[in-house]
Amino acid sequence: MNRLTPAFRRAALGLAACCALLAAVPAQAERLKELASVQGVRDNPLIGYGLMVGLDGTGDQTMQTPFTTQSLTNMLAQLGVTVPPGVNMQLKNVAAVMVTATLPAFARPGQSLDITVSSLGNAKSLRGGTLLMTPLKGADGNVYAMAQGNMVVGGMGASANGSKVQVNQLGSGRIPAGAIVERAVPAAVGEQDTLTLELHRSDFGTAQRAVEAIERRFGAGIAEAVDARVVRVRAPAAQDRVAFLSRLEEIEVTPAQQVARVVVNARTGSVVMNQAVRVQDCAVAHGSLSVVISTQPSVSQPNALAAGTTVVTQTSQISLNQASGALQTVSGGASLADVVKSLNSLGANPQDLISILQAMKSAGALRAELEII
């Protein structure tokens, strides 16, 4: 039987205590702005391609990134500088970069945006560079912002004689307020007689509770649940729309209990379960199997008068260890604290617990959805 390490045992006991407290606390009401968003009020991603100059010899190797020199030639031509054909520019202070930003809802021309700049070629570092004027386009191909500014890189590095030291990422960074909005995205919030609320998580119970809370505040018949995600609300005149939305977002709604779910990260061994998870009585036997193979080189040398040659051979030793796994009863739990206590009684580490949960789900003893990410 596997044994829990002291650190894991203390963490498990702390988790059980927290779960006991959570089980005793009823569901808390949340503001509607935390549970839903207004349809049409959304962010829009922007992207652009540009050049960064002023690098201290850490730019793209132009022989390997021809698009950098091509972009620089086109930019110089627009500025009235003609590069003779066939000239092979060996540049070290220029790098091709991709610029990304997020255009928030209701952004207006002249507003500043933070942008992220990432190297596209083989530049060693973008530290100390300056981004030249770069148009940022949306999904429709239109330009919504112009970016330009000095780079801020949160890393540093040095190399000499084949040795290299680097802290954090040098190929990307941010430019605070590095873009200016040139075009606004129209929002349809004030153009219709109704407002549509979209819940962040689909749930029929939460949608119905949202409708009841809205009608208690503004009157019967003002809201209706279209499905498990969409709630439609009759809105007042356009001039009173902002005040109405501000009061609507502050309404408190108690969300319905979520579906029992266990989320397993097979790469890290993390297991997270919500408060609705339950287990039924079952018996579990689990033992770990470990195989260790160790290989040591040895030299085989013939006698002095023999005609053989000296060779190196490999000597391998294989050991197999299988821990005992006696059948153990897992009692059914009526709360999350009981579930954690029952699973901890198996003495399994988190990686073994993943296999146990999968087997319990197949046997019908785990009353929850098992999601593996």
N, C-alpha and C positions, 0 to 999 in steps of 0.2 A: 504494500500500500504506500502510495506517495505521501510524503509528509510536507506540511505547509512550512515555509520558512517563517521565522519570527516577524519579519517585515510584512510579508503577505498576510500573516495571521492578524496583525494589528490593523492592516488596511481593511481586511474583511470584516473585523469586528466594528470598525468605524463605519463601514458601509451599512452594516446591519443596523447600527444605532441610528444613522441618518434615515434609513428606510422606515424604521419604526416611527420616527417623528413625522415623516411625510405621510404615513398611513393614518396618523391621528389628525392631520390637518385637512379640512375639507377643501375642495377646489376653490380657488380664489378668482374673483371677477377681474377681468382685464378690460382695458379701454378698447373700443372698436378699432382704433387706429393701429393697435398691435395685432389684431386678428384679421384685418382686411385692408385692402387698398382700393382706391377709387379708379375705376376703369378709365383709361386715357391718361392718367397721371403716371408716367413712367420715364425712366432714363433711356438714353439712346447712346450706343457705343459709336465712337469715332476712331478713324484710323488714317494714317498718312505715312508717306515715305519722304525722307529728307536726308540731309548731309550734316554731319557734325565736324567742325573744324577746330583748330587750336589745340589738338592733342599733342602731347609731348613725345612724339615718336612712337606712339602706341596704336596708330591707326591701322586701316586695312592694308594688306599687301596687295597692291594693285594688279600684280601679275596673276594672282589667284582670284581676285574679285573684279572682273572687268566692268561690272555694272557701276562700280564706284567711280571709275574714270569716265565712263559714259555719262553718268549723272553730272559730274563736275564739268565736263565739256559742254553739255546742254545749258547748265546754269551760267557759265561764263559767256556763252553765245548770247543769252538773253541780256547780259550786262554789257554787251558790246565788245567783248574780248574774244578774238578768234584764235583757236588753237590749230596750228598747221596739221594737215592730215599726216598720219603715220608717226606722229610724235608719241613716244611711249613715256608717259608721265610716271615717275617713281615717287609716289607720295607716301608720307608716313604720318602726316598730321590730319588726315581726313578719313572719315568712316561713314559708311552708309548705315542708316538707322531706321527703325520703324517706330512711329510715334502713335501712342494710343491715349484716349481720353474718354470720359463719360460726360455726355451732355445731359444735365439734370432737367427735370420738367420745369416749364415756365421760365427757362433761361432766356435772357434778352440780349440783343446786340450790345457789345461793350463790356459784358460780364467776363470775369477772368475764370479760367479753369486750370486745375492741376493736370499735368501730363506725365506720362511714363515713356521714357526713351530706352530702346533696347537695340543692341548691336545686331546687324544683319549679316555682316561679313565675318572676317577673322581678326578683328581688332583686339588687341590685348587688353586695353582699358579705355574707358570713356571719361576717365577722371580729368577734370579741368577743361572739358570741351565746351563749345558753344554751338547750339543748334541754330542753323539758318532757317529762314522763314519757310514754314512747311504748311501747306493746306491740309486740313483734316476733313475727311469726307464721311458721310453717313452711308447707310445701306442703299440708298437711292442714288448714290453717286454725286450728290450735291455737296458743295463746300459749306460747312457750318461753323468752322473756326480756323484761325491762323495761329500757328505755334512758332515761338522763337524765344531763346533765352539761354542762360548759362546753366550747365549741368551740375547737379548735386549728387555725388556718389557716396554711398555709405560704407565703402570698403577701401582697402589699400593693399598694396603688394610691392614686392621687390624681387629681382632675380639677378643672379651673377654666376658665371661659370657652371651653368647647368643646374644650379640650386634655385629654388623658388619658394617664396613665402607669400601667402595671400590670405587676407581676411575679408570675408563676405564676398559679394558678387561685384565684379568690376565692369561687367558688360552691360549693365543696365542701371538706371537711376531715375530720379524724378526732378521735374522743374516746377516748383510751386508758382502758381499763377502764370504758367508759361504759355497759355493760349488765351485768345480773346474771341468771344463769340461774335460771329458775323451774320448769322441768320437764326431766327427763332423757329422752333417747331410748334405749329399750331396745336392747341389742346381743345378738345371738344367738350370740356366739362360744362361750359356755360351755354351750349347751343341746343340742348335737348330739354324736354320737359321732365325727364327722369334721370336719376343718377344710378349707376350700377356699381355695387360693391362686390369685390372678388375676395373671398376668403383665402388666406394663405394655405390652408389645409382643408380639403373637401371633407365635410361632415354634415349630415342631414340635421343632427341634433343641434349643432352649433348654429347652423343657418336659421333654424326655427327659433332658437333663443334670441338671436340677433333681431329677427323680425319682431318678436314680442317686446324686447327692450326698446326698440325704435318707436313702436306704437304707444308704449307707455309714456314716452317723452313727447311725441308730436301728435298723437291721436290715432284712432283706429283707421285702418284702410290705407295708410300712407306707405306701407312697405309690404312686399311679398317675396317669398323665397322661390326663385325659378328652379333651382336644383341644389345639389349639395355644396356648391361653391358660390353661386351668384345670388345676390339679394338686390332687388330693384326697389328704389325709393323715389316717390314723387317729390320733385324739387320745386321750390318757389321760383319767383321771377329771377332773371339773371342778375339784377342789381343786389339781391339779397342772398346770392348763392354762396359767397364766401362765409358770411356769418352763419348760414345754415350748416355748411360743412364743418365749421369749427365746433359747433354744438353737437353735430352728429358724431364726430370722431371721439368726443369725450364721454359718450355713453358707455357704461360699464356692462359687459356681458360675461356671464359665467360659461365658459366653453364646456361642451360635453366631454365625457371621459373618452380618451383616445383608445383605439384598438390595441389590444395587448401585443407588444412587439419586442423581440429580442434582436439586437443588432450586433453582429459578430464581424470583427475585422480580422480576417484570417492571416493577414501579413504581420500584424503587430500583436495578435493575441488578445485584443481588447474585446470585452463583452459588456454591453450596456443593455439594460432592460428597463421598461417603464413600469409605472405603479400598477398597471392592470394585469401583469403577468401572474399566472397561477400554475401550480403543478398538482398532479394527482399522485396518489400513493403508487409507488413503483419500487422495484429492486434493481440496483445497479452494481455491477462488478467491473472494475477498471484497473488494469495493470499496465505498466509501461515496459517496453522492450528496448534495450539498448545493445548495440553491437559496436565493439571497439576493435579496430584493426591497426596494429602498430608494425611498422616495417623498419628494420635496421640494416644498413649496409655492412657486409663482411667481406674480407679479402681472402681469396683462396689461392695459396701459393704452393707450387709443386716442389718436390725435393730438388736438391742441388744438382743431382746427376740425371734428373728426369728431363725429358724433352718438352715438357709442357710450358705453358705461359701463365702468368699471374692474371687472374680475372677477379672482378668485383661481383659478388652475388648479393641477393636480397633475401633476408630472413624475416618472415612475417609471422606474427602471433595474433590470433583471433580470439576474443573473449566475448561471451554473450551473457547478458544479465537481464533477467526478467523479474520485475517486482511482483510480489503477490497481490492479487486482486480479489479478496473475499467478497461474496455477495452481501451488499448492504442495503438496508431499507431506507428509502427517501420518503418522508412523510409529506402528505399533501399540505399545502399552505393556503391560508385564507387571506394573506396579505403579502406584500413584497418582502417584508422583514422575515416572514416565515420561509419564503422561497429561498432567500439568501442564506438563512441559517441551515436549511436542509441541504443546499448545494455545498456549503462549506464543510458539512459533516463528512463529505466524501474524501476530503483531504487532497483534492486534485488542484494542480496549478492551472492558470488561465488557459494554456494551450490544450491541456487535457479536457478542460471544461467545455471547450468548443465541440469536441467529439461526443462528449456525454450529452450535451444539449441536442445535437443532431439526432442521436439515437433516441432520446426521450421524445423528440418531436415525431419520429417515425413510429414509435410505440404508442403514441396518443397520450402520453403522460404530461406533455408540455402544452398548456393551453395558451398559446401565443403564436404569432407569426414570426418565423425565423428568417431574418434577412442577413445575408452574407455580403459584405462589401469588400 
